Amino acid sequence: MLTELHKNRSAQVVLGLLFGICFGFLLQKGGVTNFSVIEGQLLLTDFTVLKLMLSAVIVGMAGFHLLKHFGLVQSHAASGTIGSNVIGGLIFGIGFALLGYCPGTVAGAAGTGALDALFGGMVGLLIGAGLFAEVYPKVRTGILNKGPFPAVTVPEFLNLNLWVVVILMEVFMIGILVVLENFGL
């Protein structure tokens, strides 16, 4: 069934749209499409964003690895480079610093009618994507290829069983959530 779904491009577009709408809805319900919440996270006075993201990673990690265990999904680790991570981080960071939204939260905020997110964020995303598409052919063999590193997963890197890593990470992240809640953060 999943193989057939993978080959069906129309179904993938529809599913992508539906999951995107659900993701935006959950971001809005979690409060992270509100500029003041994001600002509070950056100022380390409001940890709503961290709590929401940790909750999502906890559920997603467990769900993904259970699906993987039963052969319903596959992971595809990709090699990378320090250059592409630094440039990508700078682009992300500049956009975040200028507007106060990340790409996911800006789309969610635009969906709620926030004009700063709609005009500054969504228009900025389109302009930025266009500029990057224009510049990419010129830099892909230069700075973006500096400092290559292999596709290694955390369990492979630590030379530990997958489930040991998953359980340790889950316990660690739940521990962070408990600490944040107990200190009223």
RAKA-V835522 format. One line per field, one symbol per residue. burial: I if it has 9 or more other C-alpha atoms within 8 Angstrom, else O. A space follows every 50 residues. Layout:
burial: ???
//
This chain:
burial: OOOOIOOOOOOIOOOOOOOOOOOIIOIIOOIIIIIOIIIIIOOOOIIIIO IIOIOOOIOOIIOIOOIIOOOOOOOOOOIIIIIIIOIOOOOIOOIIOOII IIOOIIIIIIOOOIOIIIIIIIIIIOOOOOOOOOOOOOIIOOIIIIOIOO OIOOIOOOOIOOOOIIOOOIOOIIOOIOOIOOOOO
//
